Amino acid sequence: MKFFIDTADLDDIREAASWGILSGVTTNPSLYAKTGGKLADFEDHMVEICHICEGLPVSAESTAETTEGMIAEAEHLASLAPNIVVKLPVTEQSLPAIHHLAQEGIRVNMTLVFSATQALLGARAGARYISPFVGRFDDIGDEGLDHLAEMVTAVHNFRYGYWDEEGGPEIITASVRTPHHVTQAALLGADIATVPFGALKKCVHHPLTDRGLELFAADWAKVTGEAK
Ligand code: E4P
């Protein structure tokens, strides 16, 4: 499974990129708002992310609501950098836009996906990526990972004719909150998990690793004569 980072924070993206584990970046309007960025700086900000993560897919979300508006905005966003992926929500308006954009070779990450039928329709229309939101199910007392399992199986059962040579459409496990989400996404066969930097850092740590480090340090102090 590949790791994307789910943030628009440039420092976090730089640091995660330095770990050598990043395969892409996802952003959304809320994540950009969190950086304090303004509309006038939005495109430069996305281009900067694309430079930091050269060659890796960087999702920038369209806020248009009509099919025509989504196509125009997607074409514009895609022209900003070769590695831009356009995020569109799953709606009746977006499906024709996704279909049109796929034929132009523009990659769409279909977002706000909460059912297998939505995922299947997006794949058929030509979405390059499909993003089920696991954590938001959990937020309402549902089991996000059960829904993810359905979507992974349903989507991976078929070939769609678009993005075959790139191994698409790929499932991006989104709305990830915990290392458990990450592990289960991998075990369920999701292609990608997009993880906020805080949750990614939690994935590095384990209490037994910390305990082991303390023990080694204490024993090494005996060797060096620094033990108290
Ligand atoms: C990423 O593509 C999604 O926009 C993001 O993971 C949503 O996460 P949230 O549910 O924590 O806002």
Residues whose N, C-alpha, C, O or C-beta is under 5 A from the ligand:
A	BS01	E4P	D6 T26 T27 N28 S131 R136 A174 S175 V176 T194
